[in-house]
Amino acid sequence: MRILVQRVTSARVTVAGDVVGKIEPQTQGLLALVGVTHDDDAGKAHRLAEKLWGLRILDDEKSAKDIDAPILVVSQFTLYGNTSKGRRPTWNAAAARPVAEPLVGEFAAALRALGAEVQTGVFGADMKVELVNDGPVTVLLEL
């Protein structure tokens, strides 16, 4: 799994014009773009959830856990795009929907179990993601 984390002061995801997940403006939170590959499992999703929940990238070196910061989770298979040959990325390293969708859900559920306020996008939908990156701070988490 790869989690591209952005510290934000607001974010929202819309599908077909409807807001399906958001971090309210002027609220410091985290946008987590989640990619899944073929050998990922629930254990990895839980370990990454714990790492993200305690990651000290918010103001004053605080974590989402420290200040109950909201987290917006959005599936992002393109994190496993390979651009090493030619001009057209390949997506062979990204897990197919039957593997990826439950693991993105498991990641969000693990965050909730830790006490996080979590909202999500809609897996596989044409999502529009808006955000105000704070800092800017962007970190890639992998195990």
C-alpha positions in Angstrom: 0.0 0.0 0.0 1.0 3.6 -0.7 -0.6 6.4 1.2 0.1 9.9 -0.2 -0.8 12.2 2.7 -1.4 15.9 2.4 -1.8 18.2 5.4 -4.8 20.4 4.5 -6.9 23.2 5.9 -9.9 22.0 3.8 -10.7 19.3 1.3 -13.7 17.8 -0.4 -14.6 15.0 -2.8 -17.5 15.3 -5.1 -19.1 12.6 -7.2 -21.6 13.6 -9.9 -21.9 17.0 -8.3 -22.6 15.7 -4.8 -20.1 16.2 -1.9 -19.4 12.7 -0.5 -16.6 13.6 1.9 -15.0 16.7 3.3 -12.8 18.4 5.8 -14.4 21.7 6.7 -12.6 24.9 5.8 -10.2 26.3 8.4 -9.9 22.8 10.0 -6.5 21.2 9.9 -6.7 17.7 8.7 -5.2 15.0 6.5 -6.1 14.0 3.0 -5.0 10.4 2.4 -4.8 9.1 -1.2 -4.6 5.3 -0.9 -3.1 3.0 -3.5 -3.2 -0.8 -3.2 -0.9 -3.3 -4.9 -1.3 -7.1 -5.4 0.4 -8.4 -2.2 -1.2 -6.0 0.3 -3.4 -7.3 3.1 -5.5 -6.2 6.1 -2.4 -6.3 8.4 -0.6 -3.8 6.2 -3.8 -1.6 6.1 -3.9 -1.6 9.9 -0.2 -0.8 10.3 -0.5 2.1 7.9 -3.6 3.4 9.7 -1.7 3.4 13.0 1.3 5.1 11.3 -0.9 7.8 9.8 -2.9 8.4 13.0 0.3 9.1 14.9 2.3 10.9 12.2 3.5 14.2 13.6 3.0 16.5 10.5 0.4 18.9 11.9 1.2 22.3 13.5 3.6 22.2 16.5 4.6 18.6 15.5 1.3 17.2 16.5 -0.5 14.2 15.0 -4.1 13.7 14.0 -4.4 11.6 17.1 -3.2 14.5 19.3 -5.8 17.0 18.1 -8.5 14.7 16.7 -7.9 16.0 13.2 -10.3 14.7 10.5 -9.0 12.4 7.8 -10.4 12.2 4.3 -9.5 8.8 2.6 -9.6 8.6 -1.2 -8.7 5.6 -3.3 -6.0 6.3 -5.8 -4.8 3.4 -8.0 -2.6 5.8 -10.0 -0.1 5.8 -7.1 1.1 2.5 -8.7 1.4 3.9 -12.2 4.7 3.0 -13.9 6.1 5.7 -16.2 9.5 4.2 -16.8 8.9 3.4 -20.5 7.3 5.6 -23.1 4.7 8.3 -22.4 1.8 6.2 -21.4 1.7 4.9 -17.7 1.0 1.3 -17.1 -1.1 0.3 -14.1 0.0 -3.4 -13.7 1.2 -2.9 -10.2 -2.2 -1.6 -9.0 -4.4 -4.2 -7.5 -7.7 -4.9 -9.2 -11.0 -3.8 -7.6 -11.8 -7.1 -5.9 -8.5 -6.8 -3.9 -8.2 -3.0 -3.6 -11.7 -1.9 -2.7 -11.9 -4.0 0.5 -8.4 -2.9 1.6 -9.1 0.8 1.2 -12.3 0.1 3.3 -10.2 -1.8 5.8 -7.7 1.1 6.1 -10.6 3.6 6.7 -12.2 1.2 9.3 -8.8 0.8 11.1 -8.5 4.6 11.4 -12.1 4.8 12.8 -11.2 2.0 15.3 -8.3 4.1 16.5 -10.7 7.0 17.1 -10.3 9.0 13.9 -13.1 11.0 12.3 -12.9 9.6 8.8 -14.8 10.4 5.6 -14.2 8.7 2.3 -14.6 9.1 -1.4 -16.4 6.5 -3.5 -14.2 3.7 -4.8 -14.0 3.6 -8.6 -16.1 6.7 -9.1 -15.1 9.7 -11.2 -14.2 11.8 -8.2 -13.3 15.5 -8.1 -11.0 16.3 -5.3 -10.4 19.8 -4.0 -8.0 20.7 -1.3 -6.0 23.5 0.3 -2.6 22.0 1.0 -1.3 23.5 4.3 2.4 24.2 4.3 2.5 22.6 1.8 3.2 19.3 3.5 3.0 16.1 1.5 4.4 12.7 2.7 4.4 9.3 1.1 3.8 6.4 3.5 4.7 2.8 2.6 5.6 -0.4 4.4 
